Amino acid sequence: MRLGTASAEALLEVGRAHRAIFLARYLRDHDLQRETESGARNRSWGCCAGP
């Protein structure tokens, strides 16, 4: 295995671990759910904002 490929695989694994940790926190923490949903709603309207 080439070094670059090993580095890329390691970064992918770190990303998977980070996503799993966030998901576990999200499912447990209702404040985090509200904060995340509120931010998603605010960003979704950004595409429709006028100049």
Sequence and secondary structure as in RCSB ss.txt:
>XXXX:A:sequence
MRLGTASAEALLEVGRAHRAIFLARYLRDHDLQRETESGARNRSWGCCAGP
>XXXX:A:secstr
  HHHHHHHHHHHHHHHHHHHHHHHHHH HHHHHHHHHHHHHHHGGGG   
